[in-house]
């Protein structure tokens, strides 16, 4: 891929993604797959007058070794230096960039029960820090190709060809064209207009049905509204948390979901695949989870804590979106969720509450925002998907028909 194009992508992530401010610290989380591109992102961050840029590298094979050899107690411990680092992040609010490139099967065989136990130990200690920065920081998740990921998506190509093909798909769906920032400004305006219409409806619940057996009704929070595209932090900084993004989303009312929903794409969770699964809800909670592949992992996921079995997000994405129309199954949630309507288990988004800046985190949760250590999106959209909005005045408005917007 031409370096000039990659630099435009790096600039998009820095300027339009996290929107780095002068004098701000920047954290970049990345795998070992594309160090040259990470370098471009670092350079662009400094061009945006970042004070300091820190890169934290990760490598799945090493993580598997650590999990195999460390005790749960060691894995779950939060050292004093880690607490000090988290407090520093609360104090300075760095812009966080996540560059995903993971092998969808990279952690296959890892003892996920052990990982879950360790995370349950550390989460209560780290949670106050994450709560303290909730809504205040800018962050952006974007992607770069890894060889293993590229070969999973394009198994019939050589390694180099697969990586190049995946680069093309990432850049196209991320709107990296002659003027990427202008393209995103227009895209954000389009999503905002779509959300405005949905919010005018005053939706009380959403009823999902599809020919695959999905029949699910999800209740809405009266104070919540649909969001999409860019967001504004409590510090007043506009940023785009996902590149790419095609969704209009809302956090539903905890405890208000009835029925069954079937997945329509594989879910890569913790480096392992869960596929062909269904979830049945009663009083908002998953009471039955089945999967053709990864059922044990699925049940581990929804039992991470009390909130993990409840919904945190409802997102609307038409089948006629750039990612869906590419015909590519990415085996990566960032892309596959933006090719399909999806739901998320676990933590909800407080910024979907109208004027959320005027409420405490506890007040948002009292309104119905779910709380959990996880937030995991899974895809449910298909060509037969129908979604009816049941409004507060008793009217029913069809908002999705045959997998696409009905308005």
Secondary structure, DSSP 8 states (H G I E B T S, - for coil): --HHHHHHHHHIIIIIII---TT-EEEEEEESS-HHHHHHHHHHHHHTT-SEEEEEEE-HHHHHHHHHHS-HHHHH---HHHHHHHHHHHHH--EEEEEE---TTTTTT--HHHHHHHHHHHHHHHHHHHHHTTTTS-EEEEE---HHHHHHH-TTS-HHHHHHHHHHHHHHHTT-STTHHHHHHHHHHHHHHHHHHHHHT-EEEEEEE-TTS-EEEEEE-TTB--EES-EE-TTS-EE-SBSS---EEE-EEEEEEEEEEE--S-EEETTEEEEEEEEEEETTEEEEEEEEE-HHHHHHHTTSSGGGGBEEEEEE--SSSHHHHHT---S-HHHHGGGS-EEEEE---GGGBTTGGGS-HHHHHHHT----S-EEEEE---TT-EEEEEETTS-EEEEEETTEE--
